[in-house]
């Protein structure tokens, strides 16, 4: 597991990274909406799983768009690259 997106992180770490609260992440983990694991008294997840949850919720329009995600950044880069490619075609 060399990929940092697959590394287990605490829900507190995930909350700080994505602008959410640890309690919210715990609630959606308990409901089965976020893939997470309880180890002892602590909940853990991966950045990939949090981002998958965020993308799913954004697609159906029930989640705030201004979340700090790498996916949003990547999507905007792809859009800019596409516009540049379209503008340079004869």
Buried (B, 14 or more C-beta within 10 A) or exposed (E): EEEEEEEBBBBBBBBBBBEBEBEEBBEBBEEEEBBBEEEEEEBBBBBBBBBBBBBEBBEEEEBEEEBEBEEBEEEEEEEEEEEEEEEEEE
